[in-house]
Amino acid sequence: MTVLSQFDLIFVVCFLIGVAVSLQSICVLRLSAIGDVCHAVAAVQAIQRKHPQAKITWIIGKIEKMLLDGLPNVEFVVFDKSKGRGAFKQLQQDLAGKEFDVLLHMQVALRANWAAKYINAKRKIGFDRDRAKELHTLFTKERIAPQIEPHVLEGFFGFAQKLGVSLSELDHLSWNIPVSDDDITFANSHIAPKSKTFVISPAASKKERNWLPERYAALADYAADKGFKVVLCGGPAPIDRELGDAIQEYAETEIVDLIGKTSLKQMLVCLKNASLVLAPDTGPAHMAVTQGTPVLGIYAHSNPKRTGPYLYQDYVTEVYHRNLFLQKGDSAENLKWGVRVKGAELMGQIMVDQVKIQFDRLVQDFEL
């Protein structure tokens, strides 16, 4: 066999399995949200290890870019949804004259699907048919392989696999999200590195996903009794502030309040310095995972096997499966993957003692 024919064979095999021989440019389309872009980073950085020569352009939301700004060897193009139709016009201008070897279309929302039409790429890869919605398949030419009951992070890894990344990389996850010296100094002034600190990030974007303030306070007091410094963190939204104030009113222990007082990168370092984080289905839970900080998740409306803190799913306290059966009459295994349950009072079914048990497990297992 000649050298030329050997090369041709390699090229044909790579083409048939959907792997480019030499990718020079990759476009990632994932606009939001904070937790999801944290999951996507793991896949993107696995792709970078496989294709170090490829230039990566990531189309991302304005707020999410604040967290990932400076990501190594990634150029960001901000899609500011607050501009309405103007955001699409700006995207078209930002991408004028650019052609990518491949687009990884990692979001099925209609806004993202419409944005994909402005991206010029030789290959456009999207989700499999089971997860595609809102016309997603109309804006892609290829699909990732169907997956059985994947976590969101594993779903993103389907795109990495399409580009030749081994699934075994899920056992070697890494997140390199840069922060400045000023961010580190700020965080260290509130939470000393390796200190015995319990961080509560109490607020999700939707009120129904939040636990009761008196129960958060009970965990704060429980942690303090065990020698932990207690810190609240969260964003500047009114829902964060109101919940944080209520927790402090109920708590007997002194709590350091950082709600609305940090940038996303400052919060990231604070979460890194913490010993343990308590959070519902919200972005800081996944930020903590990127920093290797154990997370005690509390879930009622979504399946924690799909959206829970990826490395710490065994420590979630949940009432999702019980309510899913009550509302749908069947288990998650027999229903469409990722279906949510409804009810404004579901989080109230999570009892303090249940969460204390998981708290104690984490303390013991991670020697906190």
Secondary structure as the mmCIF struct_conf table of DSSP 4:
data_model
#
loop_
_struct_conf.conf_type_id
_struct_conf.id
_struct_conf.beg_label_comp_id
_struct_conf.beg_label_asym_id
_struct_conf.beg_label_seq_id
_struct_conf.end_label_comp_id
_struct_conf.end_label_asym_id
_struct_conf.end_label_seq_id
HELX_RH_AL_P HELX_RH_AL_P1 VAL A 3 LEU A 16
TURN_TY1_P TURN_TY1_P1 ILE A 17 GLY A 18
BEND BEND1 VAL A 21 SER A 22
STRN STRN1 SER A 25 LEU A 29
HELX_RH_AL_P HELX_RH_AL_P2 ILE A 34 LYS A 50
TURN_TY1_P TURN_TY1_P2 PRO A 52 GLN A 53
STRN STRN2 LYS A 55 GLY A 61
HELX_RH_AL_P HELX_RH_AL_P3 LYS A 62 LEU A 68
TURN_TY1_P TURN_TY1_P3 ASP A 69 GLY A 70
TURN_TY1_P TURN_TY1_P4 PRO A 72 ASN A 73
STRN STRN3 VAL A 74 PHE A 79
HELX_RH_3T_P HELX_RH_3T_P1 LYS A 81 LYS A 83
TURN_TY1_P TURN_TY1_P5 GLY A 84 GLY A 84
HELX_RH_AL_P HELX_RH_AL_P4 ARG A 85 ASP A 94
TURN_TY1_P TURN_TY1_P6 LEU A 95 GLY A 97
STRN STRN4 PHE A 100 HIS A 105
BEND BEND2 ALA A 109 ALA A 109
HELX_RH_AL_P HELX_RH_AL_P5 LEU A 110 ALA A 116
TURN_TY1_P TURN_TY1_P7 LYS A 117 TYR A 118
STRN STRN5 ALA A 121 GLY A 126
TURN_TY1_P TURN_TY1_P8 ARG A 129 ARG A 131
TURN_TY1_P TURN_TY1_P9 GLU A 134 LEU A 135
HELX_RH_3T_P HELX_RH_3T_P2 HIS A 136 PHE A 139
BEND BEND3 LYS A 141 LYS A 141
STRN STRN6 GLU A 142 ARG A 143
HELX_LH_PP_P HELX_LH_PP_P1 ILE A 144 PRO A 146
BEND BEND4 ILE A 148 GLU A 149
HELX_RH_AL_P HELX_RH_AL_P6 VAL A 152 LYS A 162
TURN_TY1_P TURN_TY1_P10 LEU A 163 GLY A 164
HELX_RH_3T_P HELX_RH_3T_P3 LEU A 167 HIS A 172
HELX_RH_AL_P HELX_RH_AL_P7 ASP A 181 HIS A 190
BEND BEND5 ILE A 191 ILE A 191
TURN_TY1_P TURN_TY1_P11 PRO A 193 LYS A 194
STRN STRN7 THR A 197 ILE A 200
BEND BEND6 SER A 205 LYS A 206
HELX_RH_3T_P HELX_RH_3T_P4 LYS A 207 ARG A 209
BEND BEND7 ASN A 210 ASN A 210
HELX_LH_PP_P HELX_LH_PP_P2 TRP A 211 LEU A 212
HELX_RH_AL_P HELX_RH_AL_P8 PRO A 213 ASP A 225
TURN_TY1_P TURN_TY1_P12 LYS A 226 GLY A 227
STRN STRN8 LYS A 229 LEU A 232
BEND BEND8 PRO A 236 ALA A 237
HELX_RH_AL_P HELX_RH_AL_P9 PRO A 238 TYR A 250
BEND BEND9 GLU A 252 THR A 253
STRN STRN9 ILE A 255 ASP A 257
TURN_TY1_P TURN_TY1_P13 ILE A 259 GLY A 260
BEND BEND10 LYS A 261 THR A 262
HELX_RH_AL_P HELX_RH_AL_P10 LEU A 264 ASN A 273
BEND BEND11 SER A 275 SER A 275
STRN STRN10 LEU A 276 ALA A 279
BEND BEND12 PRO A 280 THR A 282
HELX_RH_AL_P HELX_RH_AL_P11 GLY A 283 THR A 290
TURN_TY1_P TURN_TY1_P14 GLN A 291 GLY A 292
STRN STRN11 VAL A 295 TYR A 299
BEND BEND13 ALA A 300 SER A 302
HELX_RH_AL_P HELX_RH_AL_P12 PRO A 304 THR A 307
BEND BEND14 GLY A 308 GLY A 308
HELX_RH_3T_P HELX_RH_3T_P5 TYR A 310 TYR A 315
STRN STRN12 THR A 317 GLU A 318
HELX_RH_AL_P HELX_RH_AL_P13 TYR A 320 LYS A 328
BEND BEND15 GLY A 329 ASP A 330
HELX_RH_3T_P HELX_RH_3T_P6 ALA A 332 ASN A 334
BEND BEND16 LEU A 335 LEU A 335
TURN_TY1_P TURN_TY1_P15 TRP A 337 GLY A 338
TURN_TY1_P TURN_TY1_P16 ALA A 344 GLU A 345
HELX_RH_3T_P HELX_RH_3T_P7 LEU A 346 GLN A 349
BEND BEND17 ILE A 350 ILE A 350
HELX_RH_AL_P HELX_RH_AL_P14 VAL A 352 ASP A 365
TURN_TY1_P TURN_TY1_P17 PHE A 366 GLU A 367
#
